Amino acid sequence: MRFKKYGVIVLAIVMILTIGLAGCEDPEDLDDPTEINDENDDPVDENDEPTEGGTVTRGIWSSPAGTFHPQLYTDAYDAMTIDIVFDGLLSYDPFEEEYVPNLAEDFEMSDDNLTMKFTLRDDIYWHDGEPFTMDDVVHSYEFVADPDYTGVRFPNIQRIEGVEAYRDGEADEISGINVINDRELEITLQEVYAPALGDVGAFMLSPAHIWEDVDVGGAAERNDLLENPIGTGPFKMEEFARDEYVRLVKNEDYHRGSPLLDGITLEVTGQDTAQARLATGDLDFMDVSEMSQDQVAFFEDQGIVVEEVITDGYQHMIMNNRIEPFDDVNVRQGVAYTLDRAGFVEYILEGFGEVAHAPLAPFSWAYPDMTDLNTYGDGEDDDREEATENAIAKFEEAGWSYEDGTMYDENGDPVEFTLKYPTGNVPREESALIWQENFSEVGIDVELRSMDFDTLASNYVDERDFELALMGWSLVPDPNPYGIWHSDQDFPGGFNQPGFVDERNDELIEEGIRYIEEEERQPIYQEWGELMNEKVPGLPLYHMIEGRAYRPEFQGHQFHPFTDYHNVHEWYLDE
């Protein structure tokens, strides 16, 4: 049995991890996230028509920053509002795994995959009644390409032809944006770029008549506009009370049909009281990031439904490949054998997770076949004692020696590591104790050093001051890993946090974005996943399974790892 050697630690952690919810599927059955969500597809009474009216109140844990602008926000809580207030020319259907028309009524890609043609709908209005026009489309791209733009979304449009010349002040227009007439638009890329439909086509648009006369460099300071957003989405802003709530009301002129709900309120609440408020009906819906079996009986008794959603990203242990000893693949593989990830998922997460074997979403078409991956002792039939022996063997291949329960480096000094991790994520905090214990079993002493997220982010993103660090990644539908793992992202502030530089890694990443069709890209990304599994620049630890807890009267929703708002205009209350 896993963890039998560290019963005191495990007992302490299990007692701490009492925040969370609900029943658990076998993690091995979670390859298709839609299988987790079947429970909510039908109304309470299949013979009833969906009812109109009412407001759904969603509990959230922190206040939005109030930067409700699709090109300026960075806060996840701002996104919870932006995602249902604004639209792009296209939107992503996670269940069909395809981009579909939204503000565009039609789109097509040229045979050479360089030019996207969009035909705009002619029945779209902004929430203030102004018509949606081609000026809004052009403005939105030019806003982000402006030399004074202060946001983070320039990479989304960077591959549009002429966009860099516009940003650098060498052109007055973006040459790759060709307005044919009032409704037809062509966007041409510098080169074939597979994520273009998501990065460029689904790029959320902002109203030119609101923002075109605002100084781009000072736009992030215009709280009067930011906190009163005007979009085209299914819900529109009624009131934002910082640290209290965001109150949204339905857009009766929404182009996909007037929403069934009168409104959606995002209410800031404490996690310690949210469960009781959900049970009493003060809340209708909330996320549960730390799942636990201990709360199952409570929610069942209260008639609350909890659905499981495997996260799109992963938690991982970053190893600083720039420094010794982590520049040695044998050491990194030794670390992979050392950590009992499967035991952590089984006993600490109580099965609400899945071991991560590659840095990709576990349900993605790009994920490698498990038979082609090294599980490093965390496979279903693997033995932990054998994994520990393999860890010691790998460290010895790196020139170290294991004697009397202590690991010595090539100079004869005891091996010691420092593991940094941020506070605020309970499972991640508690995992540090387990990893420390795992390292002790191969004779390595690990100093744990916790700090707030911003401090750690500065340490390992900007200053590169770390040996080992625990962090997490959220992913997007397209598996393109360029922005995280390509070697040209290894710079202070860049997201290649481990400093992984590998020629084949770069070749595969660059090749993967040169094709559009999934069947052409799939073997490229599968090979890339296998390479990352072998080289272990950072060790993926686990994919979390989160909960979506809601009153049974709340119907019409389909939760997915990539969105909680699929077809939000069809949500309703059956009361």
N, C-alpha and C positions, 0 to 999 in steps of 0.2 A: 504494500500500500504506500502511496506517495505521502510524504510529509510525516511519516510516523516518527522520525527522529526529532522533529521540532514541534512537539505537541503543545508546549507552553506558548510558543509564538502563534501557532495556528489558532489555538483557543482564544488568545487575546484578540486576534484579528477578526475572527468570526463574531466575537461579542461586539466589536466596534462596528462591523459592517451590518448594522441593522437598519440603515436607511435604504429604502427601495421596495421592490414589489415582487412579484407574481410569478405564476407557474412557468415552467421551463420546458421547452422543446429540447430534444436531443440535439446538441450542436452539430452533429454529423448530418442532420436533416435540414440545415439552414442554407443550402447552396442557392436556392431560389427564394429571394425575399418575398415574393408574392405569395408563397405558400404560408408564410407567417400571418398574412393579413386577410385570409379568406373570411374570418369571423365577422368582419364588419361590412361585408359587401352588401348584405341584405338588410332591409328595415326590420324593426322589431316584429311587425306584422306585415307579411308579404302581400296581403290583400289591400293594404292601405296605400293611398297615394301619398307621396311626400308632402308634408304640411309646410305652409309658408308662415313666416313671422318668427319672432323671438330673437334673442341674442345669445351667442355662445361666448362664455368667458373662459379664457385660457390662462392658467397660472404660469407666470414666468418668474425667474429667480433674481434677475437684476433689471434695473431700469435701462431702457434704450438710451443711447447717447443723444438721440434727437437729430442725427444727421440723416434725415430721410431723403436722400438723393441717390439715385442708382449708380452714379459715377463717383461719388465721394465717400460713401459709408465704408466702414471697416468692421463695425460692431455686429456680432451675431444677433443681438436683440433688435438692432435697427433692421436687420434683414427680415425678421419676422413680420415687420410691417411692410417693408419695401416689396417683398415677394407677392403681396396681394394688392398693392396700390399701383405698381408699374408693370409694364409689359415690354416685350421685345418683338421684333418682326416675326421671330419664331419662338416656340416654347418646347420644352422637352417632355415627352410622355415616357415616364420611367417604366411603365408596365409594358408598353410596346417597344421600348428602347429605341425611340426614334424622335427626330425633331419634326414638328408639325407647324403649319401656318398659325400665326396669331394676329399681330397687326398687319401682316401680309396675308392676303387671301391665297397667294400662290407663290411658289419659288421653284427655281431650277438651277442646276449646276451645269456648267459647260462641259463638253466632252473632255477637255484637257484639265478639268477640275481646278481652274484658276479663276473663273468668273461666276459669281452668284447673281442671278437676276431675281428681283422681288417685285411683285405687283401688290401695291398697298390696297387695303380695304378702303371703301369710300363712306363707311358708316360709323367711323370712330370719332368720339368726342372726348376731350379732356374733362376732368371732373368739374371745371368751371364753365363748361359749355362751349369752349372754343373747339373748332374742328381740328383733328389730327391731320397734319399735312407733311409733304416731303421736306419742308423746312425743318421740322422737328427731327427727322432722321439725320439730315446732314449736320444740323447743329450738335446733336448728341455725339457724333464721331469727332467733329472738329473741337468740341469742348475738351475731350480727353487728349486730343493731339495738340492742344494749345501749348505753346512754350511755357506758360505760367501755370499749367495744371499741376495741382498738388496731390492728387489722389494716387491710387495704386493700380488702376485698370488700363494703363497704357499697353502692357503686354497683350491684352485681349485683341487689340486692333493693330499691333505693331507690324503684322505681316500684310496689311493692306498696302498696295502699291502707292508710293508717294507720301505715306503718312509721316515718315521720318523727316523728309524734306520740309513738310509743313511744320512739324514740331521745331525744326532747327531754323525756321524763318527763311528758308530758301524758296518757298512757294506760297502763293496766296490761297491755293486750293489743294485738296487731296486728289491727286491725279487718278487714283484708283476708284474714286466715287464718281460715277457717271449718272447724272440725272437725265433720263430719257424724256420724260414728261412728268406731269403732275402725279402720276400714279406708278410709273415704272422706274426702276433703279437698278443699276449694275454696280457690283463691288468686285474689283479685280485684285487678286493677291499677287505678291512678288513671286511666290512659288507655291507649289501644292502644299497645303497645310490641312491635315486631316481634321483637327478640332475646329475648323473654321465655322461650321454650322453653329457650334456652341459658343465659341468666343466672339464671333462677329455677328452671326445671324440671330442668336438669342440674346444679344447685348441689349440690356434694358435702356429704354429711351426716355429722355426728359423733354419738357415742353419749351420750345424756343421762345414763345411769347412771354414766358416767365423769366428765362435765364439768359437770353441772348444779349441783353444790355448790362448784365452783371459782370464785373471784372472777374475773370477766371481765377486769378491768383488770390482773390479775396472771397471767393464763393463759399469756402468752408467756414467763413465767419458770419455768413448771412443767416443767423438763426431765425429771423422773421420768415424767411422762405423755407429753410430746411425743416422747421418744425410744423409747417403747414403745407405739406407736399400736394402737388396737383399731378395726378397720374391718369391712366386710362383703364386701370384694373378693376376687378369686380367689387372692391371696397374702397371707400375714400375716407380721408381723415375728417373726424368730427372734433376731437379734442385730444391733446397730448398734455398730460399732467406728469411732469418729471418725478420719478421715484414712486409714482402711484399707478398710472395706467395709460394705455393708448386706446382711445375709443374710435372705432371705425364703423361706418354705416354703409349700407349697400349702395352700389352704383346701379340705379334702375336702368340706365342706358348701356350697360355692359354688353359688348357685342356678341358674347356667347349666351346671352340671356340674363335677365335680371336675377340676382341671387335669391335663393329661397329664404335665407336668414335676413332679418332686418339689420343685423350688425354683428361684429366680433369685437370683443374687448380683450386686450392683453393686460392682465392685472399683475402688478409686482406683489409677490407674496413670499413668505418664508417657507422653506421646505419642511420645517418642523410642524407647521400648521396646515399646510396645503392638503395633506391627506384627509384630515378631519373636515376641511372646508369642501373638499370634493364629495365626501360622504353626505354632507348636509345640503348639497346643491348650490353652495355659494360659488363653486367652480364647476365647469363642465368637462374640462380637459386639461391635462398637464403632462409634461415629460417626466420620465423617471430614469435618471442617468445611472443610478446604482441599484441594480436589481438584487433582491434578496428573497429567499423562500420564507423568511420570518413573517413577512407581511401578507402572505397569501390568504390566510384565514381571515384577517381583518377585511380585506377587500371583498372576499367572497361573502362574508357576513353583511357587508354594506351594499352588496349588489353592484359593485364597481367592476367594469371590464378593464382588463389590462392586456394589451397586445404587445407582442415582442417584435422588435425591429433590430436586425443586426446592423451595426454602424457601417457607414461607407468607408471609414478609414481604419487606422490601427494605432495601437500604442507600441512604442519601440524603445530599445536601448541603443543610443547613439554611441559609437566608438570613434574617437578622434584619430582618423587614419593619417593625420599629418605628423603624429608623434609616435615615438616608441612607447610601448611595444605594439601598439595597435596598427602600425604600418605592416605588420606581419600577418598574413592571412591565417597562418596556423594558430596564432593567438586568438584571432576573431572567431575561428571555428571552435576553438577550445571554449570560449565564452558561450557559444551557442549550445554546446554539449552540456555545459555546467548548469544552465538555468532550467529549472523544472517548470516549464510553461504550462504543460498539460495538467500538472498537479495544481498549479495556481488557479487555472480555469475551473477545475473540478471542485476544489475544496474552498477556495477563497471567493471566487465569483459564483460558486454554487451552480456551475454549469451555464451561467448566463454570459457565455462568451465562446470563442473558438480560437484555437492556437493559430497564429499567423505564421505562414511559411514563406511568404513573398510580399513585397510592399505594394500590393494591389488590393482592390476591393474583392472580398472572397467570392462574391457572386458574379464578378465581371467575366465576360466572355474572354478576356485577355489572361485570366488566371491560369497558370500552368497545370498540367495534369499532375496529381499528387504522386504518381508513380515515378515522375521525373525529378522529384524534390527530395533532398535530404531532410528528414524530420528531426535530426539531431537529438534523438531520444524522446521525442514528444509525439510519436505516432501511436496509433491505437494499440499496437502489439509490442511497442518498445519497452525495454527494461531499464529502469533508472540506474541500477548499479552498473550495467554495461555502459550507459551514457556517461557516468562519472569516470569510468575507466578510459573511455574514449577521450574525455576532456583532458585527463592527465597525460594521455599519449600525445595529444595535439600540442600541449604546452611543452612536452619534452622534445617534440620535433622542432619547436622554436628555440631550443637550446637551454631550456630550464630543467630543473631536477626536482623530484618529489621525494622527500625523506622525512620519516617520522611525523607525517601529518602536516608538513609545511612545504610550500612550493618556493624554490629558490631560483633566482634568475641566473643568467650566465656569469654574473660577477660573484655569485654566492650570497647575494642579499635576499632576504625574504621579499616575496612579491606583495606589493600593496597597491590598491587602487582607491580612487576617490569617486564616488557616485553622487552626482548632483541631481536633484529633482525638485519640481515646483510643488508648492502646497495648493490645496483647493480641489484636487481630484482624489477622493478617498481610496478607491482601489489602487491607483498609482502610488499613493503615499504608502499604503500597506504593502504593496509589492516590493518596495525597497527593502523591507525587513526580510522578505523571503529570498530575494536575490542575494542579500548579504549572507544569509545562512547557506545558500547554495554554494557561494564562493568559498565559504569556510570549509566545506566538505572536500574541496580540492586544495586546501592549504593556503588560500589567498585571503588576506585580511582586507576588508573593504570599509572605508570610512564613508558614512552617509552624511550628506550635507544638503539640507532643505533650504529653500528660499522662495520668495514670491515669484510668480510667473515672469513678470517684467524684468526682474533682476537676472533670472536664469536666461531668459531670452537674450538679454544683452551679453551675458557671459558667453553663450555658445553660438549665437548668431553673429554678433558684432566683434567680440573680442577673441573668440575661439579658445576661451580659457576653460577647458574641461578635459577630463579623461573619458569618463562615462557619464551619460546623462539620460534621464527618462523624459520623454516627450510623446506627443501624439500628432497624427496627421489626419485631417479630413480630406476626402478626395471628391472629384467631380466625375460626371458620367464618362467622359473620355479618359482612357487610361494613360494618355500621354504624360510621361514623367519628366519631361524636359526641365520644367521650372524647379524641380526638386533635386534631380540626380545627375544632370549633365555637368561635365567638369567646368563649363564656363559659368556655372552658378556658384562656384567655390570662390567667393570673395566676401569680405566683411559686409554683412547685411544680406548676403545671398542665402538661398535655402538649401544648398548642398552642405548641410550641417556637418556631416562626417568628414568632408574634404575628400570625397572619393573621386579619384582620377584614374580612369581605365579606358583604354582605346576602344575596346569592343563594346563597352557600355555606351560610349558616345555614338559609335556607329549604329548600334541598334536603335537608340533613341531617335537619331536623325532619320534613320530609315523608316521608322514607324509612323512618322508624320507625313511621309511622301505618298502615302496611299490613302484612298478614301474608303474602299470596301473592307468590311470587317474580315472577310475570309483571307484577304491579302495581309492585313495587319496582325491577325491573330497569331500566326507562327512567329512573327517578329517579337511580339510582346511576351509570348510564352518562353522564347529563348532568353529574353531579357530577364524574366522572372527567375529562370533557372540559373542565370549568371549571378544575379543578386543573392540567390539562395546559396550559391557556392562561395562567393567572395565575402559575404556577410559584412558589408561596410557599416551597416547598422543592423541590429537584430530585431526583426518584427516580433513582437511578443504575443499580442492577442487582439482579436476584434471583439469589441464589447457588444453585448445584446442589451439594448435599452428598452424601456417600456413606454407605451402611450396609454395613460390611464384616463378613462372617461366614463361618464354616466351613460347607462344604456339608452337613454332617450336621445342622446346625441348620435345622429345617423348620417349616412351618405358619404362618409370619408373613406379614403384608401391611403393608409400611411405607407411610406416607402423610405428606404435609407437616404434617398436623394431629395426628398421633399415631404413635408407634412401637409402641403396645400394642394395636392392634385385635385382638380375639379372642385375647388373650394366653393364655387357658386352653386353646387349641388348639395352642400351640407344643409341639414335641417334638424329640427327638434321635434320628436314624435311625442308630444305631450297632450 
